[in-house]
Each structure stands twice: as structure tokens, then as C-alpha cells.
Amino acid sequence: MKKSLIAIAVLAATSSAAFAQSNVTIYGIVDAGITAERGGAAGSVSKVTSGAASASRIGFKGTEDLGGGLSAIFKLETGVRVDDGTLDNTTSTLFNREAYVGLSSKTAGTLTLGRQYTPYYETLRDVGDPFAMGYAGTAKNLFPVASFMTRNSNAVVYKTPNLEGFTGSVSYSLGEVAGDASATRQVGGSLGYANGPLNVAVAYNSKNNDTATVKTAGVGHNALIAANYNFQVVKVFAAYSKDKGLNSAPLNGSATAYGYTFGASQDSTDALIGLTAPVSESGTVMASFIRKNDKEVANRDADQWAIGYNYALSKRTSTYVAYAKIKNKNGAGYTVGNNTEAGSGDKAFNLGLKHSF
């Protein structure tokens, strides 16, 4: 841990030399607040939380103009916990959020290599979820975006330029298993269209669950459609996902949060409707309803409703409050978390402050 923090400090201290050679930016988010969780087997939990709305982080990104509309780009981003100052992961991975390098062309698109978001996650975050994957109302609580569904390591990603409102991306994550090119491989893609008030996109993800020793685990598939439409007085959101196969819906929370063991579904759908509405020059209300429909024999369904409010104190600083509740059915065990934490029960409340720099 100490070595990781020292490495960040050294990189920040030496970044001034890089400014002279390329356009380098140091950026980040500092988000902290109070979270109250209820309904879990361990009892009520009240705590200071880091990253309820947006994960706290520090990052370095840069570009170098290579001429002819071509640029070299890079990004290194690590998550931090404001409540205790540690890294926000248990593996001591320094740049656990994103780490990539690539080339970007104004006419041909962008090609990057490294640890990056999946097209499925980006589509749900940017198009389908009115909470943008944050606060107690995050779609992470029921939609299949945990673990490898959020980011891929060893990924090659191509993104098209904007072509009359159309954009697309393709992601290929190498499994790197000796002697088996398909084991642990992950493939994804998305296609979107944005024009005026309309924003609609589809995304796909497949994960090969085979390993070096297991060759019959099979593939998990996810297909997503998401849209939003801005009526000015209100912006409406909708999303629908079909998840089939092993690890097609990895759990975001604990499998034993309610005192019994709950397993992830291998055949389910997820549906979301929601909205955001400006209620003042600086304030925005967020709300959503999500239904997880388990199509297995056990029929472990779940519903979530959520409401939140964000108030911008300035362009960089905002305060927020949010509440969400999940109704688990037939032994389902989903929990109410937030952008950074998985949660411990079926209800949660957030009150916090976020600053971006």
C-alpha cells in the first residue's frame, strides 16, 4: 500500500516535466458523505462513506499531437477512499480504475489498449440510468454490471468518431490463458445514436467462463437497449437487459447479506424506467424503478425504487441526498449499495458532498 501511494506522489511531482512535451492533466473527484443502511442480517449500519455519488479518484491523462489529425493519448486513474485515505480496492492494484494508452484520429476514431470500461457498462451509465451509476439508486444494485462487467483488463477497444449522430465501440479482452485463446476471453460492443433530445443505444457483452483447467463452463451473454429523451421540464430514461448463461448476472453485493446463501441467476431480465427533472436553476431530482425478473425455477425476483436530489453549489461542487429500497422475493438477496459500495441491506440513505477538480 505504501509503495502504491509513493508511486502516485512521484508521478504527480514529476508531471511538470511532462507538461512541456505534451498536454497532461491531473484531475479527480473527492466525494464523501453519510450513509445509513438497514435490513441486513448484521443489523443497521451508519458510516462515513467515500464515493456514494461518484467514486473518489485521482487521475492523469494526456495527449500529444502527432500531426495530420492524429494524437497519442493515455489515461491512468486510481480510486481512493476519502473516509480513511486508502486505495479503494483490496488487491493493491495502483491504477485499478483505468490504465490505457492509444491513438486517436479525428476521422478514423480511437484505438486504446489496457484496462478500460466495457461498452455495456458505459451504455447503461451514460444512456439508461438517471442516477448515472451513483447514489443509493444506482442501477448497479440489480443490473449485471459487477466485477468484469464494469471494466476489462488486457482490453483492446476501438471507438468510432461521431458520424452524423451515430457512434460505436468494440471491445476485445484477451484471456491470456496459455494454449487456449478463448478461455476467460470477453467481447463487447455498442452502437448509439444521439440527435437533439433523443439518445438511444444498444450494447452486447459475452464472457467465456472457461479456465486453464475447466473447458465446459460455457459463455455468459448480455444484451442491453437503453434510451433517454429530454422534454426540458423532465428527462425520461428506460433500459432493458437480457442476461443468459453462467456469470451473466454477477452479484454486486454479498451472497449472504440476509443470513442465507443467495446465488446469481443464469437466466434473467432487467427493466428500468426513470427520470431527472430540474426543480431550480441548480437543483435536480432523480427517480427510478427497476425490476429484476429471474426466469429460473426459483423465480428470485426483486424490485427497486429510488429517489434523489442533487444541488450544484458551483460548477465543481455539489451536495446530494438519495434513498432507495429493494423488495426481494422468493429468497432473492440483492442489496442497496451506491457507486462505490455494494451495501448490506434492503434500504439505504445517502447524504453527501462532491467536488471535482
N, C-alpha and C positions, 0 to 999 in steps of 0.2 A: 504493500500500500504506500509506504513512504517513498519508494522508488518511483511509483506512478505519479505522485504529487510533485516530486522533484523534477520529473521529466516535463510536466506541464509548465512549471515555473521557468525552467531553462528555455523552453520553446517560446514562452511569452517574452522573456528577457532578450532573446536574440532576434525577435521578429522585426526589430527596427532595421536590421541589416537587409532583411528581405524586402522591405518597402521600396528600397532603391532599385530593385531589379524587377519587381512585379507588383501587382495590385493585391495586397494582402489585408484581410480584415479580421480583427478579433471581435467576436460577438458572443452573446449569451442571453440567458433568461435566468432570473432569480425569482422563484415562486415559493411562497411559504404561507401557511395558514393553520387553522384549527380544523380537525376532522373528528367527528363523533360517529362511531359505528355501533349498530345494535343488531341483536338477533342471532349471533353466532354461538356455538356451543361453549366457547371460552368466556362468554359474557360480554358486557359492554366495554368498548374501548374508546377513550378520548385521548388525543395526542396532537402534538405539533407535526404537521405533515409538510414535506417538501414536494412541490410539483403536482398539486392536485389539478390545476387547470392546464398547465404546460410543464413538462419535465424541466427542472432546473439543469442548466448546462453551460459549458463554455466551449467555444469552437474557433477554429482557424480555417479560413477559406481564401482562395486566391485565384487569380487569372493572370496569364501572360499572353499578350498579343503576339501571335506568330506571323501576322500579315495575311492578306487575302481573305479576311473574314474568319480566320481560324485562330482559336485560342487554346492554350493549355490551362486546365483547371484542376483544383484539388480541394478536398474538404477533410478536416479532422475534427471530430466532435465527441466530447465525453460528457457523461451525466454526473451530476454532483447532488448531494443531499444537503440542503440548507440547514436542516434541523440539527445535524451533527458534523457537517463538513466533510463526510466521507464520500467515496465514489458510490454511485447508485447501483452497483452490481456486485455479485458475490464471487465473480471469477477473477477479479483484479485485472480485467481487460481495460487497458488505458482508454482507448477510443472505442468504447462499446456501442455508441450510438451510430456513428458513420465514420468511415475511413475509405476514401477513394481518390483516384487520380484519373484524368481522362482528357479528351479533346472535344471541343465544342465549335461547331460551324453554324453560322447564321442561316445557311441554305441547306446544309446536309444533316443537321441535328447534332446530338451529343452522344458520345460513347464513353462509358466510365467503367472502371474495374475496382473492385474492393467490396467492403461491407456497406450495404445500401438497403433502403426500404423496398418492400415488394410492391408491384403495381396494384395488387388487391388492397393492401393497407392504404396506399395513397388515394385510391379511388374512394374508399369509404370515408376516410378522414376529410378529404377536400370537397367531396360532392354530396355524400349521403348523410353525414352525421351533423346535426345542428350544434352539437357540443364539440365538434372537431376533435373527438377522441379524448376530451378532457372533462374535468369536474366529476361529480358523482354520477351524472347522467351519461357518461361515456358509452358508446356502442361496444367498447371492449368487453363490457360485462356479459353480453350474450352473443355477439357476433364472433366468428372464429378468427381472431387476429392476435392470439397469444403466441409467444415463442417464435418459431421460424416463420410464422405468418406475418410478423411485423417487419423483420429485416432478414436479409440473407448475407452470409459471409461467402467469400470466393465467388462473387457475382459479377457477371458481365451484363451491363444494362445499356440499351440503346433507346433514346428518346427522339422522336421526330421534331422538326420545327413546327410552329403553328402554321397550318395550311388552310386558310380561309375558315378558321374556327375549329378545324379538326386537329387533334393531337393523338399520338400513340406512343406506346412503350413496350419493349420486350426485355425480359429478364431471364438469364440462364445462370443458375448457381451450380457450379461443379461439385459433385460429391467427393471427389478426390479419394475414392476407395481403390486401392491397388488391384488391378485385374478385373474391375467391374465399373465401367463408365456410368452406368445407370443408378447404382446404389447410392442412396441419400441425395440424389440429384433433385433439384427443384426448378420448375419452369413456370413463368408467369407472363402476363401481358395485359394491356389495357388499350381501349380506344375511347376517346372522348370528343364531345362537340360542345362548344360554348359560343353563344351568339346573343348579345343583348341580355335579357333577363333569364334566358334558359341555359342550363348547364346539365348535360347528361353524359353518362359514361358507363361502359361495361368493362369487367375485368375477369381474369381467369387465373387460377393457380393450381399446380399439380405438384405433389410431393411424393417421391419414391421412398418408401419406408424400409426397403431392403438395406442390409448392412453387409459388412465383410463376411459375416457368418450366417446371417438369415437371408435367404433368397426368395422367400414366398410371402413376405409381409404385405405386398400389394401397394397400390398407389391411392393417395387421397386427392380428391378433386373438389375444387370450389369455383362456382360461377356466380358473379355479382352484377347486378344492374343498379345504378344509383342516379338520382336526379334532384335538382332543386330549381325553383322558379321564383324570381324576385318580383313581387307585386308592389314593391316600395313600402306599403304600410305593413306588409308581412312577407317573409320569405319562407316558402314551404319546401320540405325535404321528404324524400322517400328512398328506401333501399330494400332490396330483396336478394337473398343469397341462398344457393342450393349447395349443400355440403354432403359429400358421399365418399365413404371409404375410411380406412384406418387413418387416424390423425387428421381427419378433415375438419375437426372442431376441437382443437386443443383447449383445455380449460385455462381460463385466466386466473382463477382463484384456487384455493386449497380443495383437494378431493375429500377432505374430512372436516370441512368448516362447521358442519352441523352435528358432528358426533357420529356420523355414519359414512361409509365409503361410497362415493359417487363417481361413476365413470363417464368419460366423454362419449357422446353419441357418435355413431359412424354413419348415420343417415338422418339428416335434419334440414330444416329450412329456417331462415331468419327474415323477419319483416319489420320495417321501421317506418313510421310516419312522424314528422316533427315540424318545428317552425322556429324562426327567430323573428323578433319584432322590435323595432326601435320605439322606446317609450319616452325618450327625451333626446336632446342633442348628443348626450354622452352615454345613455343607458340602453341596454339591450336585454330583452327577455328571451330565454331559450326553453324549449319544451320538446319532449319526445315520448313516444310509446313504442316499445319493442316486444315482439313475440318470438320466442324460440319454440319451434314445433318439432319435437322429437318423433321420428317416424318408426323407431324401433318398437318392439313389443311392449317394453316397459312404459313407453309414452311419457317420458320425463320432460314435460313442457315447462316453460317459465315465461312470465310476463314482467316487463319493467316499465314503470312510468317515472318521469323525471322532469324537474323544473329548475331553472337557474336564472341568475341575473348578473350581468357584468356591467360595471360602471367605469368608464375611462376617465381617470383623473388628468391624464395628458396623453400625448401620442405614444409614450413608452410605458406608462404606469397605469394599472387598473386594479380595482378591487372587485371581489365576486362573492356570491353566495349560491349554493346549489343543494338540492336534496333529491334522492332517488330511492325507490323501493322496488324490490323484486318479489314476486309471488311464485314460489317454487311448487311444482305439482308432481305427485306420484314418486316422491323420493329424489327429485332433482336437487342439486346443491349449488346453484350459482350464487355468487356474492356481488355486493355493490362495492366497487373499487373507485379509482379515479385514473388520471393519466399515468401516474407512476406506481400506484399500489393496487393490489388485487382485492383488498377488502377482507373483512372477517365475518360479515353477517348480511342480512337481507335488507338493511336500511343504512343509509349514511348521509351525513350533513357536512358540507364544506363551507368555511368562511376564510377568505384569504386575500393576499396582495401579490401582484405580479409586476415585475419590472424587466423590461427588455433593454439591452444595450448593444 
